[in-house]
Amino acid sequence: MIRFNRAISPVSVLSFDLDDTLYDNRPIITAAVQAQLDYLNALPGFGQQGPQFWQHCREQVAQQQPELIDDVTQWRQHTLRLALAKLGFKGQELAQHANSAYQAFADARSNIAVSQEVLTLLDKLSQHFRLIAITNGNVEVERFNLKDKFELVLQAGRHGKAKPHSSLFDQAAAHFKIKNSNILHIGDSLDSDVQGANNAGCQSVWLNNQAHVYAYKGLADIEISDIQALTHLINK
């Protein structure tokens, strides 16, 4: 399915969200969180803190340092250090366990294999457009088979404020010395991807293939139910 809600003006850059747009991120995140939990549960005292301990630490970090909400990597790393400090770890031992727990998460987080069909689609699109990625997530693209597919990868926190803020879209336009409207952003989230692209003056594609309720009520320029529908951008 492909539906045009507005006429598309010429674009030179296709911007992709990553998680849940080019691959199903749900089992990946589940495995990454479990890998971190397995490491922490092996430490004395952690398992006795109860199921809400991690969430309480996470919320405490967000209250103390609200700027970290835009950087999920730093947020997780700070939460690990706070949780371990509450367990009585200090100094080098605290730093070692925090780093090792995060590495367990990061290794599983990047254990991704994007399908050959999606890789082929990106190769076809790259013959007509410049391809970039704009993500709020902390996946390390260079660690799996998307590593050579994008000219530019912008991540929230590391490079600017998270979508739907315009920061990352503005940087992409500045990088290529083009107008924001020359960027077409593709993503699964109305709240972050479509709202962010629309607010930044970019054009937007909503990949509507998940049963999710969003707060944002604006329209994407294009709505699709299958990522392969992007071939229409070549054939039209």
N, CA, C and O of each residue as an XYZ file, in Angstrom:
944
protein
N       0.834     -1.191      0.000
C       0.000      0.000      0.000
C       0.875      1.249      0.000
O       1.852      1.343      0.742
N       0.503      2.205     -0.847
C       1.156      3.505     -0.824
C       0.084      4.559     -1.031
O      -0.739      4.454     -1.940
N       0.101      5.576     -0.179
C      -0.887      6.638     -0.265
C      -0.187      7.987     -0.206
O       0.594      8.252      0.708
N      -0.468      8.826     -1.177
C       0.105     10.164     -1.213
C      -0.897     11.137     -0.593
O      -1.992     11.335     -1.118
N      -0.511     11.732      0.513
C      -1.361     12.736      1.149
C      -1.094     14.135      0.622
O      -1.953     15.015      0.685
N       0.103     14.324      0.105
C       0.482     15.600     -0.510
C       1.383     15.307     -1.697
O       2.043     14.269     -1.755
N       1.402     16.221     -2.626
C       2.319     16.074     -3.762
C       3.754     16.230     -3.278
O       4.055     17.114     -2.476
N       4.628     15.373     -3.769
C       6.033     15.403     -3.370
C       6.816     16.313     -4.310
O       6.719     16.194     -5.531
N       7.591     17.217     -3.727
C       8.496     18.032     -4.532
C       9.822     17.294     -4.664
O      10.068     16.350     -3.913
N      10.678     17.694     -5.587
C      11.928     16.945     -5.826
C      12.793     16.818     -4.578
O      12.940     17.767     -3.808
N      13.360     15.636     -4.392
C      14.249     15.381     -3.255
C      15.557     14.802     -3.767
O      15.600     14.143     -4.805
N      16.619     15.060     -3.021
C      17.928     14.504     -3.385
C      18.481     13.575     -2.316
O      19.394     12.793     -2.578
N      17.924     13.660     -1.102
C      18.410     12.854      0.017
C      17.247     12.080      0.624
O      16.198     12.650      0.924
N      17.441     10.783      0.800
C      16.501      9.957      1.551
C      17.101      9.699      2.927
O      18.215      9.189      3.046
N      16.363     10.052      3.944
C      16.796      9.865      5.324
C      15.986      8.742      5.951
O      14.757      8.736      5.870
N      16.672      7.795      6.576
C      15.998      6.638      7.163
C      16.139      6.627      8.677
O      17.235      6.796      9.213
N      15.022      6.427      9.355
C      15.073      5.941     10.721
C      15.608      4.511     10.654
O      15.551      3.882      9.597
N      16.122      3.994     11.759
C      16.698      2.653     11.743
C      15.796      1.636     12.455
O      15.190      0.777     11.815
N      15.716      1.744     13.776
C      14.958      0.771     14.560
C      13.498      0.722     14.129
O      12.825      1.750     14.050
N      13.025     -0.472     13.855
C      11.636     -0.749     13.480
C      11.230     -0.145     12.135
O      10.054     -0.162     11.771
N      12.196      0.381     11.411
C      11.947      0.846     10.048
C      12.648     -0.064      9.046
O      12.030     -0.540      8.094
N      13.934     -0.303      9.262
C      14.689     -1.182      8.364
C      14.832     -2.598      8.912
O      15.305     -3.485      8.201
N      14.437     -2.826     10.151
C      14.473     -4.150     10.779
C      13.581     -4.093     12.014
O      13.288     -3.018     12.536
N      13.161     -5.250     12.463
C      12.332     -5.363     13.664
C      13.235     -5.263     14.885
O      14.039     -6.157     15.150
N      13.097     -4.171     15.624
C      13.999     -3.926     16.742
C      13.533     -4.553     18.053
O      14.304     -4.615     19.010
N      12.306     -5.010     18.112
C      11.762     -5.488     19.388
C      12.527     -6.672     19.966
O      12.886     -6.626     21.142
N      12.797     -7.732     19.199
C      13.566     -8.837     19.791
C      15.012     -8.453     20.093
O      15.638     -9.028     20.985
N      15.533     -7.496     19.361
C      16.916     -7.059     19.583
C      17.037     -6.343     20.923
O      17.946     -6.628     21.703
N      16.123     -5.415     21.190
C      16.141     -4.696     22.460
C      15.888     -5.650     23.620
O      16.532     -5.546     24.664
N      14.955     -6.574     23.442
C      14.679     -7.556     24.491
C      15.939     -8.338     24.846
O      16.239     -8.541     26.022
N      16.677     -8.778     23.820
C      17.913     -9.547     24.057
C      18.988     -8.676     24.701
O      19.732     -9.148     25.561
N      19.076     -7.421     24.298
C      20.096     -6.515     24.850
C      19.827     -6.218     26.320
O      20.743     -6.238     27.142
N      18.573     -5.944     26.646
C      18.212     -5.689     28.040
C      18.478     -6.925     28.889
O      18.949     -6.813     30.020
N      18.177     -8.102     28.348
C      18.413     -9.342     29.091
C      19.904     -9.580     29.299
O      20.312    -10.051     30.361
N      20.717     -9.261     28.302
C      22.171     -9.437     28.432
C      22.718     -8.551     29.550
O      23.554     -8.985     30.344
N      22.244     -7.318     29.603
C      22.670     -6.425     30.682
C      22.191     -6.955     32.034
O      22.944     -6.950     33.008
N      20.933     -7.413     32.090
C      20.379     -7.918     33.341
C      21.130     -9.158     33.816
O      21.374     -9.319     35.012
N      21.491    -10.026     32.890
C      22.250    -11.228     33.260
C      23.567    -10.842     33.934
O      23.981    -11.453     34.919
N      24.219     -9.809     33.378
C      25.480     -9.370     33.983
C      25.231     -8.815     35.385
O      25.937     -9.160     36.332
N      24.229     -7.959     35.508
C      23.967     -7.318     36.799
C      23.507     -8.320     37.850
O      23.868     -8.203     39.021
N      22.716     -9.298     37.439
C      22.222    -10.292     38.397
C      23.337    -11.161     38.968
O      23.178    -11.779     40.021
N      24.463    -11.199     38.267
C      25.603    -11.967     38.772
C      26.371    -11.198     39.847
O      27.244    -11.765     40.504
N      26.063     -9.939     40.031
C      26.730     -9.124     41.046
C      25.996     -9.255     42.374
O      24.771     -9.375     42.391
N      26.718     -9.233     43.472
C      26.063     -9.388     44.783
C      25.099     -8.240     45.076
O      25.458     -7.066     44.982
N      23.876     -8.604     45.431
C      22.906     -7.610     45.873
C      21.939     -7.107     44.830
O      20.857     -6.633     45.180
N      22.291     -7.193     43.559
C      21.413     -6.589     42.555
C      20.058     -7.293     42.490
O      19.016     -6.638     42.454
N      20.074     -8.612     42.474
C      18.829     -9.361     42.329
C      17.864     -9.150     43.483
O      16.667     -9.406     43.346
N      18.377     -8.681     44.632
C      17.522     -8.476     45.795
C      16.828     -7.105     45.796
O      16.041     -6.811     46.695
N      17.115     -6.279     44.806
C      16.568     -4.922     44.794
C      15.139     -4.849     44.270
O      14.465     -3.836     44.458
N      14.673     -5.901     43.619
C      13.303     -5.905     43.118
C      13.200     -5.448     41.674
O      14.130     -4.835     41.150
N      12.066     -5.743     41.020
C      11.917     -5.487     39.583
C      11.865     -4.017     39.203
O      12.104     -3.677     38.044
N      11.557     -3.135     40.152
C      11.431     -1.706     39.836
C      12.721     -0.919     40.079
O      12.777      0.284     39.827
N      13.753     -1.606     40.570
C      14.985     -0.899     40.948
C      15.604     -0.164     39.766
O      15.969      1.006     39.880
N      15.724     -0.852     38.629
C      16.332     -0.227     37.456
C      15.524      0.991     37.006
O      16.100      2.039     36.713
N      14.211      0.864     36.949
C      13.376      1.966     36.499
C      13.468      3.151     37.453
O      13.479      4.299     37.010
N      13.533      2.892     38.737
C      13.669      3.987     39.702
C      14.993      4.721     39.502
O      15.037      5.950     39.566
N      16.065      3.977     39.261
C      17.372      4.601     39.012
C      17.335      5.418     37.729
O      17.877      6.521     37.669
N      16.700      4.877     36.719
C      16.589      5.565     35.427
C      15.837      6.883     35.579
O      16.254      7.908     35.040
N      14.733      6.852     36.311
C      13.954      8.066     36.521
C      14.718      9.083     37.365
O      14.607     10.288     37.137
N      15.481      8.613     38.323
C      16.273      9.518     39.150
C      17.332     10.237     38.318
O      17.546     11.438     38.482
N      17.991      9.505     37.428
C      18.979     10.129     36.542
C      18.318     11.173     35.656
O      18.868     12.256     35.459
N      17.141     10.859     35.119
C      16.435     11.796     34.239
C      16.037     13.061     34.985
O      16.062     14.150     34.411
N      15.673     12.933     36.250
C      15.311     14.103     37.045
C      16.522     14.965     37.347
O      16.439     16.193     37.333
N      17.649     14.319     37.621
C      18.867     15.045     37.976
C      19.553     15.648     36.756
O      20.146     16.724     36.841
N      19.470     14.947     35.607
C      20.135     15.398     34.383
C      19.184     15.246     33.198
O      19.375     14.355     32.371
N      18.168     16.097     33.102
C      17.150     15.935     32.052
C      17.695     16.005     30.635
O      17.049     15.519     29.707
N      18.864     16.597     30.445
C      19.447     16.677     29.105
C      19.835     15.298     28.568
O      20.002     15.132     27.360
N      19.978     14.313     29.451
C      20.366     12.970     29.013
C      19.240     12.234     28.304
O      19.486     11.218     27.655
N      18.014     12.722     28.412
C      16.895     12.057     27.759
C      17.097     12.008     26.247
O      16.582     11.105     25.587
N      17.838     12.966     25.688
C      18.121     12.979     24.258
C      19.248     12.031     23.873
O      19.492     11.818     22.685
N      19.934     11.463     24.845
C      21.083     10.599     24.570
C      20.904      9.291     25.323
O      21.308      9.174     26.480
N      20.293      8.300     24.661
C      19.949      7.066     25.363
C      21.183      6.288     25.810
O      21.113      5.525     26.774
N      22.309      6.468     25.128
C      23.541      5.797     25.560
C      24.022      6.364     26.888
O      24.274      5.613     27.831
N      24.151      7.685     26.966
C      24.604      8.320     28.201
C      23.608      8.087     29.341
O      23.998      7.899     30.494
N      22.337      8.103     29.002
C      21.305      7.870     30.022
C      21.473      6.488     30.634
O      21.421      6.334     31.854
N      21.673      5.484     29.790
C      21.852      4.123     30.303
C      23.149      4.012     31.103
O      23.167      3.381     32.160
N      24.220      4.611     30.619
C      25.497      4.506     31.315
C      25.450      5.199     32.681
O      25.992      4.684     33.658
N      24.804      6.360     32.745
C      24.659      7.047     34.027
C      23.770      6.245     34.980
O      24.026      6.200     36.183
N      22.725      5.613     34.439
C      21.845      4.795     35.274
C      22.592      3.603     35.840
O      22.400      3.243     37.002
N      23.431      2.994     35.042
C      24.245      1.884     35.534
C      25.144      2.327     36.685
O      25.248      1.633     37.697
N      25.785      3.470     36.532
C      26.682      3.940     37.591
C      25.908      4.254     38.878
O      26.379      3.966     39.979
N      24.714      4.848     38.725
C      23.902      5.151     39.906
C      23.453      3.869     40.592
O      23.534      3.758     41.816
N      22.980      2.898     39.813
C      22.509      1.642     40.386
C      23.636      0.927     41.137
O      23.433      0.417     42.239
N      24.798      0.899     40.543
C      25.928      0.219     41.181
C      26.390      0.959     42.434
O      26.790      0.336     43.418
N      26.331      2.281     42.394
C      26.682      3.063     43.584
C      25.716      2.764     44.723
O      26.131      2.677     45.879
N      24.437      2.606     44.410
C      23.445      2.270     45.436
C      23.716      0.890     46.037
O      23.349      0.624     47.182
N      24.356      0.020     45.266
C      24.707     -1.310     45.764
C      25.998     -1.306     46.574
O      26.379     -2.326     47.148
N      26.674     -0.150     46.622
C      27.880     -0.033     47.424
C      29.183     -0.114     46.654
O      30.259     -0.071     47.251
N      29.103     -0.233     45.317
C      30.328     -0.263     44.525
C      30.918      1.140     44.445
O      30.193      2.135     44.432
N      32.244      1.200     44.392
C      32.933      2.485     44.365
C      34.135      2.428     43.425
O      34.640      1.359     43.084
N      34.568      3.610     43.025
C      35.830      3.769     42.321
C      35.998      2.906     41.091
O      35.099      2.808     40.257
N      37.176      2.271     40.984
C      37.521      1.497     39.799
C      36.596      0.295     39.627
O      36.258     -0.072     38.501
N      36.188     -0.316     40.731
C      35.304     -1.472     40.648
C      33.951     -1.064     40.068
O      33.386     -1.779     39.240
N      33.437      0.076     40.500
C      32.169      0.575     39.962
C      32.301      0.834     38.472
O      31.445      0.418     37.691
N      33.363      1.517     38.072
C      33.558      1.848     36.656
C      33.684      0.589     35.812
O      33.127      0.516     34.717
N      34.413     -0.402     36.316
C      34.610     -1.647     35.571
C      33.280     -2.363     35.341
O      32.995     -2.788     34.221
N      32.466     -2.503     36.385
C      31.193     -3.202     36.247
C      30.204     -2.406     35.388
O      29.446     -2.991     34.614
N      30.210     -1.096     35.522
C      29.324     -0.271     34.695
C      29.684     -0.428     33.220
O      28.801     -0.579     32.375
N      30.965     -0.395     32.914
C      31.407     -0.545     31.527
C      31.097     -1.946     30.997
O      30.657     -2.096     29.857
N      31.321     -2.955     31.810
C      31.082     -4.325     31.364
C      29.592     -4.596     31.164
O      29.209     -5.285     30.219
N      28.761     -4.064     32.038
C      27.314     -4.239     31.897
C      26.819     -3.541     30.642
O      25.982     -4.070     29.911
N      27.350     -2.333     30.396
C      26.924     -1.639     29.178
C      27.423     -2.370     27.939
O      26.713     -2.436     26.935
N      28.620     -2.914     27.992
C      29.148     -3.631     26.831
C      28.326     -4.869     26.523
O      28.133     -5.215     25.358
N      27.837     -5.543     27.570
C      26.957     -6.693     27.357
C      25.696     -6.254     26.617
O      25.226     -6.935     25.706
N      25.159     -5.109     27.024
C      23.989     -4.549     26.336
C      24.329     -4.201     24.894
O      23.605     -4.581     23.974
N      25.428     -3.479     24.693
C      25.785     -2.968     23.363
C      26.076     -4.097     22.378
O      25.720     -4.006     21.204
N      26.722     -5.158     22.852
C      27.021     -6.286     21.967
C      25.739     -6.915     21.444
O      25.618     -7.197     20.252
N      24.774     -7.137     22.348
C      23.506     -7.719     21.921
C      22.685     -6.720     21.099
O      21.940     -7.106     20.198
N      22.831     -5.449     21.419
C      22.078     -4.390     20.727
C      22.444     -4.320     19.252
O      21.605     -3.966     18.423
N      23.659     -4.646     18.921
C      24.114     -4.572     17.535
C      24.158     -5.931     16.854
O      24.725     -6.071     15.770
N      23.564     -6.919     17.483
C      23.484     -8.253     16.878
C      22.288     -8.278     15.924
O      21.253     -8.884     16.205
N      22.465     -7.603     14.795
C      21.375     -7.368     13.841
C      21.797     -7.886     12.478
O      22.947     -7.733     12.067
N      20.858     -8.493     11.793
C      21.080     -8.887     10.403
C      19.906     -8.357      9.578
O      18.821     -8.938      9.581
N      20.134     -7.264      8.883
C      19.099     -6.681      8.030
C      18.878     -7.605      6.839
O      19.837     -8.142      6.284
N      17.631     -7.794      6.446
C      17.314     -8.754      5.387
C      17.940     -8.344      4.059
O      18.172     -7.163      3.802
N      18.206     -9.336      3.226
C      18.776     -9.073      1.907
C      17.825     -8.226      1.066
O      18.275     -7.414      0.257
N      16.529     -8.404      1.243
C      15.554     -7.616      0.484
C      15.684     -6.136      0.795
O      15.599     -5.302     -0.107
N      15.888     -5.803      2.061
C      16.056     -4.393      2.443
C      17.389     -3.854      1.937
O      17.457     -2.719      1.465
N      18.446     -4.654      2.031
C      19.746     -4.218      1.526
C      19.686     -3.959      0.021
O      20.253     -2.980     -0.464
N      19.011     -4.820     -0.705
C      18.853     -4.635     -2.145
C      18.065     -3.373     -2.449
O      18.401     -2.634     -3.375
N      17.009     -3.122     -1.666
C      16.226     -1.897     -1.840
C      17.100     -0.662     -1.638
O      17.036      0.276     -2.433
N      17.903     -0.654     -0.601
C      18.778      0.492     -0.352
C      19.774      0.687     -1.487
O      20.059      1.819     -1.877
N      20.298     -0.403     -2.016
C      21.236     -0.303     -3.141
C      20.552      0.314     -4.368
O      21.147      1.131     -5.070
N      19.311     -0.079     -4.617
C      18.571      0.483     -5.749
C      18.311      1.974     -5.542
O      18.488      2.777     -6.459
N      17.896      2.331     -4.347
C      17.593      3.737     -4.056
C      18.853      4.597     -4.127
O      18.799      5.759     -4.530
N      19.988      4.014     -3.732
C      21.239      4.785     -3.722
C      21.706      5.173     -5.124
O      22.561      6.045     -5.276
N      21.151      4.533     -6.136
C      21.492      4.900     -7.509
C      20.766      6.176     -7.949
O      21.089      6.758     -8.985
N      19.786      6.601     -7.154
C      18.988      7.764     -7.511
C      19.008      8.865     -6.447
O      18.726     10.025     -6.745
N      19.341      8.498     -5.206
C      19.331      9.449     -4.098
C      20.566      9.226     -3.227
O      21.187      8.163     -3.270
N      20.912     10.242     -2.439
C      21.913     10.059     -1.391
C      21.184      9.541     -0.165
O      20.117     10.047      0.184
N      21.747      8.543      0.489
C      21.085      7.895      1.618
C      21.785      8.241      2.933
O      23.009      8.182      3.042
N      20.975      8.601      3.922
C      21.499      8.886      5.252
C      20.585      8.200      6.275
O      19.509      7.710      5.934
N      21.038      8.176      7.538
C      20.216      7.663      8.638
C      20.142      8.724      9.722
O      21.141      9.364     10.049
N      18.953      8.903     10.275
C      18.733      9.800     11.411
C      17.971      9.005     12.460
O      16.826      8.614     12.232
N      18.596      8.762     13.607
C      18.017      7.860     14.596
C      18.084      8.440     15.997
O      19.030      9.143     16.353
N      17.069      8.136     16.781
C      17.089      8.455     18.209
C      17.749      7.347     19.017
O      17.995      7.517     20.212
N      18.037      6.226     18.388
C      18.550      5.058     19.092
C      20.057      5.051     19.234
O      20.751      5.960     18.778
N      20.551      3.999     19.881
C      21.988      3.890     20.151
C      22.619      2.699     19.454
O      23.670      2.214     19.874
N      21.984      2.227     18.389
C      22.566      1.120     17.651
C      23.845      1.583     16.945
O      23.919      2.715     16.468
N      24.841      0.712     16.883
C      26.127      1.039     16.260
C      26.128      0.468     14.837
O      26.426     -0.708     14.629
N      25.797      1.307     13.880
C      25.599      0.869     12.496
C      26.839      0.180     11.943
O      26.726     -0.750     11.145
N      27.998      0.620     12.353
C      29.235      0.055     11.811
C      29.450     -1.394     12.245
O      30.362     -2.052     11.744
N      28.638     -1.900     13.157
C      28.829     -3.248     13.675
C      27.964     -4.303     12.987
O      28.058     -5.485     13.315
N      27.121     -3.887     12.032
C      26.322     -4.899     11.330
C      26.165     -4.502      9.877
O      26.849     -3.588      9.416
N      25.291     -5.157      9.146
C      25.346     -5.072      7.688
C      24.659     -3.852      7.062
O      24.299     -3.882      5.886
N      24.479     -2.798      7.830
C      24.121     -1.496      7.254
C      25.327     -0.562      7.183
O      25.193      0.594      6.783
N      26.492     -1.052      7.565
C      27.641     -0.172      7.782
C      28.086      0.598      6.550
O      28.680      1.667      6.688
N      27.819      0.095      5.351
C      28.284      0.784      4.149
C      27.143      1.399      3.335
O      27.330      1.774      2.178
N      25.962      1.498      3.950
C      24.792      1.895      3.175
C      24.485      3.391      3.234
O      23.705      3.882      2.417
N      25.072      4.125      4.170
C      24.709      5.528      4.351
C      25.925      6.440      4.249
O      27.007      6.119      4.741
N      25.724      7.579      3.601
C      26.786      8.589      3.545
C      26.956      9.303      4.878
O      28.031      9.816      5.187
N      25.885      9.333      5.663
C      25.898     10.086      6.913
C      24.954      9.392      7.890
O      23.845      9.004      7.522
N      25.398      9.238      9.136
C      24.540      8.702     10.198
C      24.537      9.715     11.337
O      25.587     10.031     11.897
N      23.359     10.221     11.675
C      23.204     11.179     12.765
C      22.403     10.529     13.884
O      21.322      9.985     13.655
N      22.950     10.595     15.106
C      22.312      9.976     16.261
C      21.982     11.027     17.310
O      22.786     11.912     17.603
N      20.776     10.908     17.872
C      20.379     11.813     18.947
C      21.365     11.699     20.099
O      21.880     10.620     20.392
N      21.616     12.818     20.740
C      22.570     12.848     21.836
C      23.959     13.136     21.329
O      24.542     14.167     21.667
N      24.493     12.259     20.538
C      25.841     12.442     19.997
C      25.903     13.620     19.042
O      26.896     14.347     19.019
N      24.855     13.817     18.254
C      24.894     14.848     17.217
C      23.843     15.941     17.392
O      23.852     16.920     16.645
N      22.958     15.802     18.342
C      21.937     16.828     18.537
C      20.745     16.283     19.300
O      20.757     15.143     19.765
N      19.720     17.107     19.423
C      18.535     16.725     20.169
C      17.726     15.676     19.407
O      17.758     15.611     18.178
N      17.012     14.869     20.160
C      16.259     13.757     19.578
C      15.075     14.256     18.752
O      14.501     15.307     19.037
N      14.723     13.481     17.723
C      13.484     13.728     16.999
C      12.330     13.650     18.005
O      12.355     12.777     18.873
N      11.323     14.521     17.926
C      10.950     15.357     16.776
C      11.610     16.725     16.700
O      11.211     17.539     15.867
N      12.603     17.009     17.535
C      13.338     18.271     17.375
C      13.960     18.320     15.985
O      14.301     17.284     15.414
N      14.103     19.516     15.448
C      14.599     19.669     14.071
C      16.113     19.549     13.950
O      16.639     19.534     12.837
N      16.820     19.464     15.069
C      18.277     19.554     15.086
C      18.965     18.633     14.083
O      19.788     19.088     13.288
N      18.637     17.356     14.114
C      19.337     16.392     13.263
C      18.997     16.596     11.788
O      19.854     16.412     10.924
N      17.751     16.975     11.494
C      17.363     17.269     10.112
C      18.098     18.512      9.598
O      18.562     18.547      8.458
N      18.195     19.524     10.457
C      18.910     20.747     10.069
C      20.373     20.452      9.777
O      20.944     20.992      8.829
N      20.980     19.591     10.594
C      22.385     19.239     10.372
C      22.571     18.489      9.061
O      23.551     18.699      8.346
N      21.628     17.620      8.756
C      21.730     16.866      7.499
C      21.665     17.813      6.306
O      22.450     17.683      5.366
N      20.747     18.749      6.339
C      20.628     19.708      5.242
C      21.892     20.554      5.117
O      22.367     20.810      4.010
N      22.433     20.985      6.249
C      23.657     21.790      6.227
C      24.830     20.978      5.689
O      25.671     21.501      4.958
N      24.883     19.695      6.055
C      25.975     18.834      5.604
C      26.017     18.747      4.077
O      27.092     18.797      3.478
N      24.859     18.619      3.458
C      24.794     18.465      2.007
C      24.579     19.794      1.275
O      24.526     19.849      0.046
N      24.454     20.876      2.083
C      24.251     22.213      1.504
C      22.992     22.245      0.623
O      23.008     22.722     -0.511
N      21.906     21.717      1.196
C      20.624     21.692      0.499
C      19.549     22.270      1.415
O      19.785     22.472      2.606
N      18.390     22.532      0.864
C      17.255     22.948      1.666
C      16.681     21.738      2.406
O      16.777     20.604      1.938
N      16.088     22.002      3.562
C      15.457     20.912      4.309
C      14.407     20.183      3.471
O      14.225     18.973      3.603
N      13.731     20.919      2.623
C      12.669     20.325      1.809
C      13.197     19.331      0.778
O      12.419     18.581      0.189
N      14.506     19.318      0.555
C      15.100     18.348     -0.364
C      15.377     17.004      0.297
O      15.899     16.089     -0.339
N      15.024     16.888      1.583
C      15.193     15.641      2.327
C      13.830     14.975      2.495
O      12.864     15.617      2.907
N      13.761     13.696      2.179
C      12.571     12.879      2.432
C      12.931     11.873      3.515
O      13.780     11.004      3.310
N      12.277     11.995      4.679
C      12.601     11.133      5.826
C      11.579     10.015      5.944
O      10.373     10.252      5.872
N      12.071      8.798      6.124
C      11.232      7.613      6.220
C      11.359      7.023      7.616
O      12.468      6.753      8.077
N      10.223      6.818      8.300
C      10.270      6.237      9.628
C       8.952      5.638     10.056
O       7.909      5.881      9.449
N       9.017      4.840     11.126
C       7.825      4.125     11.589
C       7.012      4.912     12.606
O       5.867      4.551     12.878
N       7.567      5.974     13.174
C       6.896      6.686     14.259
C       6.301      8.007     13.787
O       7.002      8.857     13.239
N       4.998      8.167     14.007
C       4.380      9.471     13.736
C       4.923     10.523     14.688
O       5.151     11.665     14.288
N       5.130     10.148     15.944
C       5.510     11.120     16.959
C       6.918     11.670     16.765
O       7.141     12.870     16.927
N       7.875     10.804     16.418
C       9.254     11.278     16.262
C       9.622     11.515     14.807
O      10.130     12.584     14.467
N       9.378     10.541     13.943
C       9.834     10.640     12.557
C       9.016     11.624     11.729
O       9.566     12.564     11.157
N       7.717     11.410     11.665
C       6.872     12.259     10.814
C       6.754     13.665     11.400
O       6.905     14.657     10.686
N       6.486     13.744     12.690
C       6.385     15.061     13.312
C       7.701     15.826     13.188
O       7.708     17.018     12.883
N       8.823     15.126     13.429
C      10.122     15.780     13.335
C      10.421     16.278     11.941
O      10.857     17.416     11.768
N      10.189     15.432     10.934
C      10.443     15.829      9.553
C       9.528     16.978      9.139
O       9.980     17.945      8.525
N       8.263     16.874      9.470
C       7.321     17.929      9.112
C       7.703     19.255      9.760
O       7.702     20.294      9.099
N       8.028     19.222     11.041
C       8.382     20.456     11.750
C       9.662     21.075     11.219
O       9.835     22.293     11.260
N      10.574     20.220     10.712
C      11.859     20.718     10.200
C      11.758     21.217      8.766
O      12.736     21.727      8.220
N      10.589     21.077      8.150
C      10.442     21.495      6.761
C      10.934     20.467      5.763
O      11.114     20.774      4.585
N      11.153     19.237      6.237
C      11.497     18.135      5.335
C      10.195     17.484      4.857
O       9.109     17.828      5.324
N      10.319     16.558      3.936
C       9.182     15.756      3.523
C       9.245     14.412      4.264
O      10.304     14.007      4.744
N       8.103     13.733      4.349
C       8.048     12.588      5.250
C       7.295     11.415      4.643
O       6.348     11.573      3.873
N       7.766     10.215      5.031
C       7.091      8.955      4.705
C       6.857      8.224      6.016
O       7.783      8.015      6.800
N       5.602      7.837      6.244
C       5.277      7.054      7.435
C       5.141      5.590      7.057
O       4.285      5.228      6.250
N       5.989      4.745      7.641
C       5.870      3.301      7.489
C       4.860      2.813      8.525
O       5.206      2.588      9.685
N       3.641      2.657      8.105
C       2.546      2.306      9.007
C       2.328      0.793      8.965
O       1.450      0.295      8.260
N       3.140      0.084      9.728
C       3.032     -1.378      9.739
C       2.989     -1.947     11.151
O       3.227     -3.137     11.356
N       2.680     -1.084     12.131
C       2.607     -1.531     13.517
C       1.318     -1.010     14.150
O       0.867      0.096     13.853
N       0.743     -1.816     15.015
C      -0.474     -1.405     15.726
C      -0.071     -0.570     16.933
O       0.079     -1.083     18.041
N       0.099      0.724     16.696
C       0.567      1.614     17.753
C      -0.250      2.896     17.713
O      -0.580      3.394     16.637
N      -0.573      3.427     18.880
C      -1.328      4.677     18.970
C      -0.346      5.825     19.201
O       0.460      5.783     20.131
N      -0.416      6.840     18.355
C       0.491      7.981     18.441
C      -0.258      9.238     18.864
O      -1.454      9.386     18.613
N       0.471     10.136     19.509
C      -0.121     11.410     19.924
C      -0.217     12.386     18.754
O      -1.165     13.167     18.666
N       0.767     12.339     17.860
C       0.820     13.285     16.749
C      -0.292     12.983     15.748
O      -0.472     11.839     15.331
N      -1.026     14.008     15.372
C      -2.165     13.832     14.467
C      -1.914     14.403     13.069
O      -2.813     14.419     12.228
N      -0.689     14.871     12.828
C      -0.372     15.385     11.504
C      -0.207     14.264     10.494
O      -0.071     13.095     10.856
N      -0.221     14.637      9.231
C      -0.096     13.672      8.146
C       1.323     13.628      7.597
O       1.987     14.657      7.470
N       1.771     12.431      7.276
C       2.983     12.299      6.466
C       2.646     12.641      5.020
O       1.487     12.547      4.614
N       3.634     13.032      4.251
C       3.403     13.283      2.827
C       3.006     11.995      2.116
O       2.153     11.992      1.229
N       3.652     10.892      2.531
C       3.368      9.578      1.953
C       3.180      8.594      3.094
O       3.883      8.661      4.102
N       2.234      7.680      2.935
C       2.044      6.598      3.894
C       2.202      5.265      3.167
O       1.614      5.046      2.108
N       3.007      4.377      3.756
C       3.213      3.057      3.172
C       3.034      1.999      4.249
O       3.154      2.289      5.439
N       2.750      0.784      3.832
C       2.623     -0.317      4.791
C       3.764     -1.320      4.654
O       3.889     -2.239      5.463
N       4.592     -1.144      3.634
C       5.717     -2.050      3.376
C       6.874     -1.205      2.861
O       6.703     -0.394      1.950
N       8.056     -1.398      3.450
C       9.215     -0.593      3.064
C       9.539     -0.729      1.579
O      10.110      0.186      0.986
N       9.181     -1.867      0.973
C       9.473     -2.090     -0.436
C       8.682     -1.136     -1.343
O       9.021     -0.976     -2.516
N       7.638     -0.508     -0.808
C       6.872      0.458     -1.590
C       7.714      1.668     -1.983
O       7.324      2.434     -2.863
N       8.855      1.845     -1.343
C       9.729      2.965     -1.715
C      10.267      2.854     -3.142
O      10.757      3.838     -3.696
N      10.181      1.680     -3.731
C      10.604      1.567     -5.125
C       9.769      2.488     -6.021
O      10.198      2.831     -7.123
N       8.606      2.880     -5.566
C       7.772      3.802     -6.320
C       8.488      5.140     -6.536
O       8.223      5.837     -7.516
N       9.385      5.493     -5.628
C      10.138      6.747     -5.768
C      11.061      6.701     -6.968
O      11.412      7.739     -7.530
N      11.453      5.502     -7.362
C      12.304      5.332     -8.546
C      11.462      5.277     -9.812
O      11.820      5.856    -10.837
N      10.342      4.576     -9.727
C       9.544      4.266    -10.918
C       8.552      5.342    -11.307
O       8.020      5.327    -12.417
N       8.295      6.285    -10.395
C       7.232      7.255    -10.698
C       7.648      8.268    -11.744
O       6.861      9.145    -12.101
